[in-house]
Structure formats: C-alpha cells, structure tokens
C-alpha cells in the first residue's frame, strides 16, 4: 500500500506530460490516439515504478552497535 502512494503520482505526472508533449509536437494525431498513447505510457511507468520501488527491509544490514575510536 505504501508503494501506491508513490506510483499513482508518477502515473499522473507521466500521463499529463505525455499529453502535453503530444499536443505540442504532434497536433495532427487525433485526440483519442494521443490519449491512448498517454495511458499506455502511464501504465507502463506505473508497473515499472511499482516493481523498482519495492522495500527490501529484510535485506538491510543491522546498524552496528559497537563504537570504534
């Protein structure tokens, strides 16, 4: 559930930027095609970020307790 807090804003930002870039540079492409491209990019970025941002708490070494001078 913690990962979804980060994944959803990433997906929204990617969709917004994709629509903006497509409207700015490729205005001849129909709107429904631009929306499909932006949704595909948003879903792909969401899946990638979901798997790359997983927490690996059990693989972290514990903090050392002895002090060395």
VEXDREN-2710 file (C-alpha; in Angstrom, 1 decimal):
% VEXDREN-2710
k/r/px/py/pz
1/UNK/0.0/0.0/0.0
2/UNK/2.9/2.3/0.6
3/UNK/4.2/1.9/-2.9
4/UNK/0.9/3.0/-4.4
5/UNK/1.3/6.4/-2.7
6/UNK/4.4/6.9/-5.0
7/UNK/3.2/5.0/-8.0
8/UNK/-0.1/6.9/-8.6
9/UNK/1.5/10.4/-8.7
10/UNK/4.2/9.1/-11.0
11/UNK/1.5/7.7/-13.3
12/UNK/-0.5/11.0/-13.2
13/UNK/2.6/13.1/-14.0
14/UNK/3.6/10.8/-16.9
15/UNK/0.1/11.0/-18.4
16/UNK/0.0/14.8/-18.1
17/UNK/3.4/15.3/-19.6
18/UNK/2.7/12.8/-22.4
19/UNK/-0.5/14.5/-23.3
20/UNK/1.2/17.9/-23.2
21/UNK/4.2/16.8/-25.4
22/UNK/1.9/15.1/-27.8
23/UNK/-0.4/18.1/-28.1
24/UNK/2.6/20.4/-28.6
25/UNK/4.6/18.5/-31.1
26/UNK/2.2/16.1/-32.7
27/UNK/-1.1/18.0/-33.0
28/UNK/-2.0/16.2/-36.2
29/UNK/-2.5/12.9/-34.3
30/UNK/-6.2/12.5/-33.4
31/UNK/-7.0/13.2/-29.7
32/UNK/-8.2/9.7/-28.9
33/UNK/-4.9/8.2/-30.2
34/UNK/-2.9/10.7/-28.1
35/UNK/-5.0/9.7/-25.0
36/UNK/-4.3/6.0/-25.7
37/UNK/-0.6/6.7/-26.1
38/UNK/-0.5/8.7/-22.8
39/UNK/-2.5/6.0/-21.0
40/UNK/-0.1/3.3/-22.2
41/UNK/2.9/5.2/-21.1
42/UNK/1.4/6.0/-17.8
43/UNK/0.5/2.3/-17.2
44/UNK/4.0/1.2/-18.2
45/UNK/5.7/3.7/-16.0
46/UNK/3.4/2.7/-13.1
47/UNK/4.3/-1.0/-13.5
48/UNK/8.0/-0.3/-13.7
49/UNK/8.0/2.0/-10.7
50/UNK/5.9/-0.4/-8.7
51/UNK/8.5/-3.2/-9.1
52/UNK/11.5/-0.9/-8.8
53/UNK/10.4/0.9/-5.6
54/UNK/9.7/-2.2/-3.5
55/UNK/11.1/-2.0/0.0
56/UNK/13.7/-4.6/0.9
57/UNK/13.7/-4.2/4.6
58/UNK/14.8/-7.8/5.4
59/UNK/17.9/-7.4/3.2
60/UNK/19.3/-4.4/5.0
61/UNK/22.2/-5.0/7.4
62/UNK/21.5/-4.0/11.0
63/UNK/23.1/-0.9/12.4
64/UNK/26.4/-1.6/14.2
65/UNK/26.2/-1.2/18.0
66/UNK/29.9/-1.2/19.0
67/UNK/31.8/2.1/18.8
68/UNK/35.3/2.2/17.4
69/UNK/37.7/5.1/18.2
END
